[in-house]
Amino acid sequence: MSIQFYPDELDYVNAQLKLKGADDTSFLGAFCKACLLADGDNYGTIRYALHILMEKYPLVRGAP
């Protein structure tokens, strides 16, 4: 299954990309883009890493 089947993860990735902007070149930004592009087979492989990054870099509620 791809990220579209996991709403919490999809919301996190979209929010991080919105906060970082289109010209971001950070690892987290590139990883979030990769999560959106991954098909069902590949997303299962990187999903665990996304959970670790979600814990390490939580979204700040109320941020623009």
C-alpha positions as semicolon CSV with decimal commas, in nm:
position;residue;x (nm);y (nm);z (nm)
1;M;0,000;0,000;0,000
2;S;0,114;0,353;-0,069
3;I;0,113;0,649;0,166
4;Q;-0,240;0,743;0,056
5;F;-0,371;0,455;0,267
6;Y;-0,212;0,600;0,586
7;P;-0,376;0,940;0,653
8;D;-0,163;1,033;0,956
9;E;0,158;0,976;0,763
10;L;0,025;1,155;0,457
11;D;-0,076;1,456;0,668
12;Y;0,269;1,466;0,829
13;V;0,452;1,449;0,495
14;N;0,232;1,714;0,333
15;A;0,266;1,946;0,634
16;Q;0,646;1,910;0,641
17;L;0,670;1,985;0,270
18;K;0,445;2,287;0,309
19;L;0,656;2,420;0,597
20;K;0,984;2,361;0,413
21;G;0,878;2,516;0,083
22;A;0,936;2,409;-0,275
23;D;1,308;2,493;-0,288
24;D;1,406;2,295;0,024
25;T;1,708;2,066;-0,017
26;S;1,718;1,906;0,328
27;F;1,724;1,533;0,388
28;L;1,382;1,541;0,554
29;G;1,234;1,730;0,260
30;A;1,382;1,486;0,009
31;F;1,266;1,189;0,214
32;C;0,912;1,327;0,236
33;K;0,906;1,373;-0,141
34;A;1,026;1,014;-0,181
35;C;0,742;0,895;0,043
36;L;0,489;1,064;-0,182
37;L;0,644;0,915;-0,495
38;A;0,689;0,561;-0,364
39;D;0,460;0,293;-0,500
40;G;0,298;0,031;-0,280
41;D;0,595;-0,205;-0,281
42;N;0,856;0,059;-0,206
43;Y;0,654;0,254;0,049
44;G;0,639;-0,050;0,273
45;T;1,019;-0,048;0,279
46;I;1,057;0,317;0,385
47;R;0,755;0,340;0,615
48;Y;0,950;0,234;0,924
49;A;1,206;0,509;0,863
50;L;0,926;0,763;0,825
51;H;0,792;0,668;1,168
52;I;1,134;0,729;1,321
53;L;1,162;1,067;1,150
54;M;0,809;1,159;1,262
55;E;0,918;1,103;1,623
56;K;1,248;1,287;1,582
57;Y;1,098;1,584;1,396
58;P;0,742;1,627;1,523
59;L;0,517;1,887;1,367
60;V;0,479;2,202;1,570
61;R;0,108;2,261;1,612
62;G;0,003;2,616;1,536
63;A;0,300;2,675;1,307
64;P;0,225;2,843;0,975
